[in-house]
Amino acid sequence: SLNRAERTQTYGRVGLRYAPAGSRVEQRANIGITRSRSRFHNNAGIYSNSNEGRRDKYDYQATLRFGDATSASHALTGAMEYERTGFANSNVDPLSLANQDRNIDQTSGVLEYRGAYQGRLFVAAAVRHDDNARFQSATTWRGTAAFVLPSTNTRLHGSVGTGIANPGLFELFGFIPSTFIGNADLTPEQSTSWDMGIEQRFMDGRWSADLTYFHADLTDEIQTVFLPPNFNATVVNATRDSKRQGVELELRAALGVQWDLRASYTYTDAEEPKGDANYARELRRPRQLVSLNVNYAFAAERGNFNMGFDHNGRHEDSEFITATPATTASLDAYTLINAAAQWRFTAQVAGLLRLENALGTRYQDTFGFAQPGFGAYAAVRISF
């Protein structure tokens, strides 16, 4: 028999928005709670260990808008966030060092400016500061600009910025016997990225095509390695930068009053350090991604139907189950079909139905780990 994992997840979110008529100030406040639990059984069906994840997030945001649409309009946003993430690991052996309960607190502040000048120049600049209880404080920033040429329906756009991603709690403290050992010495990943592109509108603006080139350098990337002699997996920070670049083509079309179509193609060349000097194609990064989405609004827009097709190209992963981690396996390309429908019963009440992986396609993003099959979700949305 195979190793088995059982997972349950619970999500909750409450948000308030206050924007009085005629006011230039809009305020939002949100509370979000996430809980997850995983239980692992070995190939004999015997329980081996479990872990729990927790995330509580509180945020407040205020936006001030001023200026006018004809000459220059501006928006200034300030936000504060507090997040506590927690992780508990429980092993079948009550004396195991893998048994632990950890929490990490982070407080963040964000300031953003957005401006539009005469409907032709659009700019945005943002800075964010994170004060983390475990990692060093970090400040990241981003700037974007777009310029419209009305005579040709052309838009030029670009952006540049920095980012940071903290290690996950499972990467830091996780433990699955004979499979995975966390690394509490991990440091955050850091990135510098930029992109530039051109968008062209035609058919009276109902159709558009956008071509973008992007480039990113990733420092201290978190990578999976396998420890001899049993080749247990763990994660480490790469000693050299990883590089990613590529192009993305996006097409949008309004096919009459009720139909909308969106399609995109992305080619990514991702390389990661290999050995002391060489680079190799990054694992689990398909070179080609294709997406197609069709939306249909009907019954005077009371009803809406949406269908999406997502194609992931072939990619490589470590073959660490029957061979050594240095051996790679090629994972087949796959296509997923997702669908969603909504019906608005009244101005305040709407019903929603969503199907994920509607055909139950069997596929792998990571070698040896099957991805979720068919899923169906129903919900009721009530507005006040």
KETOR-183858 format. One record per residue (C-alpha): x, y, z; residue number from 1; residue in one letter. Coordinates in Angstrom, 1 decimal. Example, Ala and Ser with C-alpha at 12.3 -4.5 7.8 and 13.67 -1.06 7.14 Angstrom:
> east/north/up/nr/rest
> 12.3/-4.5/7.8/1/A
> 13.7/-1.1/7.1/2/S
END
This chain:
> east/north/up/nr/rest
> 0.0/0.0/0.0/1/S
> 1.0/3.7/-0.3/2/L
> 1.8/6.3/2.3/3/N
> -1.4/8.2/3.1/4/R
> -2.1/11.8/4.3/5/A
> -5.4/13.2/5.5/6/E
> -5.9/17.0/5.5/7/R
> -8.7/19.3/6.8/8/T
> -8.8/23.0/6.3/9/Q
> -11.0/25.7/7.8/10/T
> -11.2/29.4/6.6/11/Y
> -13.0/32.4/8.0/12/G
> -13.0/36.0/7.0/13/R
> -15.0/39.1/8.0/14/V
> -14.5/42.5/6.3/15/G
> -16.0/46.0/6.8/16/L
> -15.9/48.8/4.3/17/R
> -16.8/52.4/5.1/18/Y
> -17.1/54.9/2.3/19/A
> -19.8/57.6/2.8/20/P
> -21.4/59.1/-0.2/21/A
> -19.4/62.2/-1.3/22/G
> -16.5/61.4/0.9/23/S
> -12.9/61.3/-0.5/24/R
> -11.9/58.8/2.2/25/V
> -12.6/55.1/2.1/26/E
> -11.7/52.7/5.0/27/Q
> -11.5/49.0/5.2/28/R
> -10.9/46.5/8.1/29/A
> -10.6/42.8/7.8/30/N
> -10.1/39.8/10.1/31/I
> -9.1/36.4/8.6/32/G
> -8.5/33.1/10.3/33/I
> -7.1/29.9/8.8/34/T
> -6.7/26.5/10.4/35/R
> -5.3/23.3/8.8/36/S
> -4.5/19.9/10.1/37/R
> -2.6/17.0/8.5/38/S
> -2.3/13.4/9.6/39/R
> 0.2/11.0/8.1/40/F
> 0.1/7.2/7.9/41/H
> 2.9/4.9/6.7/42/N
> 2.6/2.3/4.0/43/N
> 1.3/-0.2/6.6/44/A
> -1.6/2.2/7.4/45/G
> -0.1/3.0/10.9/46/I
> -0.3/6.6/12.1/47/Y
> 3.1/8.2/12.2/48/S
> 2.7/11.9/12.9/49/N
> 0.5/15.0/12.4/50/S
> 0.8/18.7/12.2/51/N
> -1.4/21.8/12.6/52/E
> -1.1/25.2/11.0/53/G
> -2.7/28.4/12.2/54/R
> -2.9/31.9/10.8/55/R
> -4.7/35.0/12.2/56/D
> -4.6/38.2/10.3/57/K
> -5.9/41.7/11.1/58/Y
> -5.6/44.6/8.7/59/D
> -6.8/48.2/8.4/60/Y
> -6.6/50.3/5.2/61/Q
> -7.5/54.0/4.5/62/A
> -7.5/55.6/1.1/63/T
> -7.7/59.4/0.4/64/L
> -8.6/60.4/-3.2/65/R
> -8.1/64.0/-4.4/66/F
> -7.7/65.9/-7.7/67/G
> -10.0/65.6/-10.7/68/D
> -10.3/63.2/-13.6/69/A
> -9.7/65.8/-16.4/70/T
> -6.3/67.0/-15.3/71/S
> -4.8/64.9/-12.5/72/A
> -6.3/62.5/-10.0/73/S
> -4.5/61.0/-7.0/74/H
> -5.0/58.3/-4.4/75/A
> -2.9/57.9/-1.2/76/L
> -3.3/54.7/0.7/77/T
> -2.0/53.7/4.1/78/G
> -2.4/50.3/5.7/79/A
> -1.4/48.4/8.8/80/M
> -1.3/44.6/9.2/81/E
> -0.8/42.2/12.1/82/Y
> -0.3/38.5/11.4/83/E
> 0.4/35.6/13.8/84/R
> 1.2/32.3/12.2/85/T
> 1.5/29.1/14.3/86/G
> 2.6/25.5/13.8/87/F
> 2.4/22.4/15.9/88/A
> 4.0/19.1/15.1/89/N
> 3.1/15.8/16.9/90/S
> 5.0/12.6/16.5/91/N
> 3.9/9.1/17.5/92/V
> 6.8/9.1/19.9/93/D
> 5.9/11.5/22.7/94/P
> 9.6/12.1/23.5/95/L
> 10.6/13.0/19.9/96/S
> 12.4/16.3/19.4/97/L
> 10.0/16.8/16.5/98/A
> 7.2/17.5/18.9/99/N
> 6.9/21.3/19.1/100/Q
> 4.6/24.3/19.0/101/D
> 5.8/27.6/17.4/102/R
> 4.4/31.0/16.7/103/N
> 5.7/33.9/14.6/104/I
> 4.3/37.4/14.8/105/D
> 4.7/40.1/12.1/106/Q
> 3.6/43.7/12.0/107/T
> 3.6/45.6/8.7/108/S
> 3.0/49.1/7.4/109/G
> 2.3/50.0/3.8/110/V
> 2.2/53.4/2.0/111/L
> 1.1/53.7/-1.7/112/E
> 0.5/56.5/-4.1/113/Y
> -1.4/56.2/-7.4/114/R
> -1.8/59.0/-9.9/115/G
> -3.4/59.5/-13.3/116/A
> -2.5/62.5/-15.4/117/Y
> -4.9/63.7/-18.2/118/Q
> -5.9/60.1/-18.9/119/G
> -2.5/59.4/-20.6/120/R
> 0.1/58.8/-17.9/121/L
> -0.5/56.5/-14.9/122/F
> 2.0/56.0/-12.2/123/V
> 2.1/54.1/-8.8/124/A
> 4.7/53.8/-6.1/125/A
> 4.5/51.7/-2.9/126/A
> 6.8/50.9/0.0/127/V
> 6.2/48.3/2.7/128/R
> 8.0/47.6/6.0/129/H
> 7.8/44.3/7.8/130/D
> 8.8/43.9/11.4/131/D
> 9.1/40.2/12.0/132/N
> 9.6/38.5/15.4/133/A
> 11.9/35.8/13.9/134/R
> 13.6/37.4/10.9/135/F
> 15.2/40.7/10.3/136/Q
> 13.0/43.7/9.6/137/S
> 12.7/44.3/5.8/138/A
> 11.6/47.1/3.6/139/T
> 10.5/46.5/0.0/140/T
> 9.3/48.8/-2.7/141/W
> 7.7/48.8/-6.2/142/R
> 7.1/51.4/-8.9/143/G
> 4.9/51.1/-12.0/144/T
> 4.2/53.4/-15.0/145/A
> 2.0/53.3/-18.1/146/A
> 1.7/55.8/-21.0/147/F
> -1.2/55.8/-23.4/148/V
> -0.9/56.9/-27.1/149/L
> -4.5/57.8/-27.9/150/P
> -3.9/58.2/-31.7/151/S
> -2.8/54.6/-32.1/152/T
> -4.7/53.0/-29.1/153/N
> -1.3/51.9/-27.8/154/T
> -0.3/51.6/-24.1/155/R
> 3.4/51.3/-23.0/156/L
> 3.9/49.9/-19.5/157/H
> 6.6/48.8/-17.1/158/G
> 7.4/48.1/-13.5/159/S
> 10.4/47.5/-11.2/160/V
> 10.5/46.4/-7.6/161/G
> 11.8/44.3/-4.8/162/T
> 10.2/41.5/-2.7/163/G
> 10.7/39.2/0.2/164/I
> 9.1/35.9/1.1/165/A
> 9.6/34.3/4.6/166/N
> 10.0/30.5/4.9/167/P
> 6.9/28.6/5.7/168/G
> 6.4/27.1/9.2/169/L
> 6.5/23.6/7.8/170/F
> 9.8/24.4/6.0/171/E
> 11.2/25.7/9.3/172/L
> 9.8/23.1/11.8/173/F
> 8.1/20.4/9.8/174/G
> 8.9/16.7/10.4/175/F
> 7.7/13.6/8.7/176/I
> 9.6/10.4/9.7/177/P
> 11.8/9.1/7.0/178/S
> 10.5/11.7/4.6/179/T
> 11.1/15.4/5.6/180/F
> 13.1/17.3/8.2/181/I
> 12.6/21.0/8.7/182/G
> 15.4/23.6/8.8/183/N
> 15.0/26.2/11.5/184/A
> 18.1/28.1/10.1/185/D
> 16.4/29.2/6.9/186/L
> 16.4/32.9/5.9/187/T
> 13.8/34.7/3.8/188/P
> 14.0/34.7/0.0/189/E
> 14.6/38.1/-1.6/190/Q
> 14.0/39.2/-5.2/191/S
> 14.5/42.1/-7.6/192/T
> 12.3/42.1/-10.7/193/S
> 11.3/44.3/-13.6/194/W
> 9.1/44.0/-16.7/195/D
> 8.2/46.1/-19.8/196/M
> 5.5/45.7/-22.4/197/G
> 3.2/47.0/-25.0/198/I
> -0.6/46.7/-25.3/199/E
> -2.5/47.4/-28.5/200/Q
> -6.3/47.9/-28.7/201/R
> -8.3/47.4/-31.8/202/F
> -11.9/46.7/-33.0/203/M
> -13.0/49.9/-31.3/204/D
> -11.3/48.9/-28.1/205/G
> -13.2/45.7/-27.7/206/R
> -10.1/43.6/-28.5/207/W
> -6.6/43.9/-27.0/208/S
> -3.3/42.2/-27.2/209/A
> -0.5/42.7/-24.6/210/D
> 3.1/41.5/-24.9/211/L
> 5.3/41.7/-21.8/212/T
> 8.9/40.7/-21.1/213/Y
> 9.8/40.0/-17.5/214/F
> 13.1/39.3/-15.6/215/H
> 13.7/38.4/-11.9/216/A
> 16.8/37.6/-9.8/217/D
> 16.1/35.5/-6.7/218/L
> 18.5/35.6/-3.8/219/T
> 18.6/33.0/-1.0/220/D
> 16.0/30.8/-2.8/221/E
> 14.7/28.0/-0.7/222/I
> 15.5/24.7/-2.3/223/Q
> 14.8/21.1/-1.5/224/T
> 17.8/18.8/-1.0/225/V
> 18.1/15.2/0.1/226/F
> 20.3/14.1/3.0/227/L
> 22.3/10.8/2.8/228/P
> 22.3/8.0/3.7/229/P
> 18.5/7.7/3.7/230/N
> 17.9/10.7/1.4/231/F
> 15.4/12.4/3.7/232/N
> 14.3/15.7/2.2/233/A
> 15.0/19.1/3.8/234/T
> 15.2/22.7/2.6/235/V
> 18.2/25.1/2.4/236/V
> 18.9/28.5/1.1/237/N
> 20.8/28.6/-2.3/238/A
> 24.3/30.0/-2.1/239/T
> 23.9/31.8/-5.5/240/R
> 21.1/33.7/-7.2/241/D
> 18.5/32.1/-9.4/242/S
> 17.4/33.8/-12.6/243/K
> 14.0/33.8/-14.3/244/R
> 13.0/35.5/-17.5/245/Q
> 10.4/35.1/-20.2/246/G
> 7.6/36.6/-22.2/247/V
> 3.8/36.7/-21.7/248/E
> 1.2/37.3/-24.4/249/L
> -2.4/38.1/-23.3/250/E
> -5.4/38.5/-25.6/251/L
> -8.8/39.9/-24.5/252/R
> -11.9/40.0/-26.6/253/A
> -15.5/41.2/-26.1/254/A
> -17.5/38.9/-28.4/255/L
> -20.8/40.8/-28.5/256/G
> -22.7/41.9/-25.4/257/V
> -22.8/38.7/-23.4/258/Q
> -19.5/36.8/-24.3/259/W
> -16.0/37.7/-23.1/260/D
> -12.8/35.8/-23.9/261/L
> -9.4/35.9/-22.4/262/R
> -6.3/33.9/-23.4/263/A
> -2.7/34.0/-22.3/264/S
> 0.6/32.2/-23.1/265/Y
> 3.7/32.4/-20.9/266/T
> 7.2/31.1/-21.7/267/Y
> 9.5/31.0/-18.7/268/T
> 13.2/30.3/-18.7/269/D
> 14.1/29.5/-15.1/270/A
> 17.6/28.6/-14.0/271/E
> 18.9/27.7/-10.6/272/E
> 22.5/27.1/-9.3/273/P
> 23.9/23.6/-9.9/274/K
> 27.2/22.8/-8.2/275/G
> 29.8/25.5/-7.8/276/D
> 29.6/27.3/-11.1/277/A
> 27.0/25.9/-13.4/278/N
> 23.3/26.6/-13.8/279/Y
> 20.5/24.1/-14.7/280/A
> 16.9/24.3/-15.6/281/R
> 14.9/24.9/-12.4/282/E
> 12.8/21.9/-11.3/283/L
> 9.0/22.1/-11.2/284/R
> 9.0/25.1/-13.5/285/R
> 7.3/24.4/-16.8/286/P
> 8.5/26.4/-19.7/287/R
> 5.1/26.8/-21.2/288/Q
> 1.7/27.8/-19.6/289/L
> -1.5/28.3/-21.6/290/V
> -4.8/29.6/-20.2/291/S
> -8.2/30.2/-21.9/292/L
> -11.2/31.7/-20.1/293/N
> -14.7/32.2/-21.5/294/V
> -17.4/34.1/-19.7/295/N
> -21.1/34.3/-20.5/296/Y
> -23.6/36.7/-18.9/297/A
> -27.3/36.0/-19.4/298/F
> -30.8/36.8/-18.2/299/A
> -30.0/40.6/-18.1/300/A
> -26.8/39.8/-16.2/301/E
> -28.7/38.0/-13.4/302/R
> -26.8/34.8/-14.4/303/G
> -23.2/34.3/-15.2/304/N
> -21.3/31.2/-16.4/305/F
> -17.5/31.0/-16.6/306/N
> -15.3/28.2/-17.9/307/M
> -11.5/28.1/-17.8/308/G
> -8.9/25.8/-19.4/309/F
> -5.4/25.8/-17.9/310/D
> -2.5/23.9/-19.6/311/H
> 0.8/23.2/-17.8/312/N
> 3.7/22.1/-20.0/313/G
> 6.0/19.2/-19.3/314/R
> 8.6/19.8/-16.5/315/H
> 11.3/18.1/-14.6/316/E
> 11.5/17.0/-10.9/317/D
> 13.8/15.0/-8.7/318/S
> 13.3/11.2/-8.9/319/E
> 13.8/10.5/-5.2/320/F
> 11.5/7.5/-4.7/321/I
> 13.1/4.7/-6.7/322/T
> 16.4/6.4/-7.6/323/A
> 18.7/9.0/-6.2/324/T
> 17.7/12.7/-5.8/325/P
> 20.3/13.6/-8.5/326/A
> 18.1/11.7/-11.0/327/T
> 15.4/13.7/-12.6/328/T
> 12.0/12.5/-13.9/329/A
> 9.9/14.2/-16.6/330/S
> 6.3/15.0/-15.5/331/L
> 3.7/15.0/-18.3/332/D
> 1.9/18.1/-19.4/333/A
> -1.8/18.3/-18.3/334/Y
> -4.9/20.4/-18.9/335/T
> -7.4/21.3/-16.2/336/L
> -11.0/22.4/-16.8/337/I
> -12.7/24.6/-14.2/338/N
> -16.2/26.0/-14.3/339/A
> -18.3/28.4/-12.2/340/A
> -21.9/29.6/-12.3/341/A
> -23.7/32.4/-10.4/342/Q
> -27.4/33.3/-10.2/343/W
> -28.6/36.5/-8.5/344/R
> -31.9/35.7/-6.9/345/F
> -32.4/39.3/-5.6/346/T
> -30.2/42.4/-5.4/347/A
> -28.8/41.1/-2.2/348/Q
> -28.7/37.3/-2.5/349/V
> -26.8/35.3/-5.0/350/A
> -26.1/31.5/-5.3/351/G
> -22.7/30.2/-6.6/352/L
> -21.5/26.9/-7.8/353/L
> -17.9/26.1/-8.7/354/R
> -16.3/23.0/-10.2/355/L
> -12.5/22.4/-10.0/356/E
> -10.8/19.9/-12.2/357/N
> -14.2/19.1/-13.6/358/A
> -12.9/16.1/-15.6/359/L
> -11.0/14.5/-12.7/360/G
> -7.7/14.8/-14.5/361/T
> -4.9/12.8/-12.8/362/R
> -1.7/14.8/-12.8/363/Y
> 1.5/15.6/-10.8/364/Q
> 3.2/18.9/-10.1/365/D
> 5.7/17.1/-7.7/366/T
> 7.0/13.7/-8.5/367/F
> 5.2/11.0/-6.5/368/G
> 2.4/13.3/-5.1/369/F
> -1.0/13.2/-6.8/370/A
> -2.9/16.5/-7.0/371/Q
> -6.5/17.0/-6.0/372/P
> -9.1/15.4/-8.3/373/G
> -12.7/16.6/-9.0/374/F
> -14.1/19.1/-6.5/375/G
> -17.5/20.8/-6.2/376/A
> -18.3/23.9/-4.1/377/Y
> -21.5/25.7/-3.4/378/A
> -22.1/29.0/-1.6/379/A
> -24.6/31.7/-1.0/380/V
> -23.5/35.4/-1.0/381/R
> -25.6/37.9/0.9/382/I
> -25.0/41.7/0.6/383/S
> -26.2/44.3/3.1/384/F
END
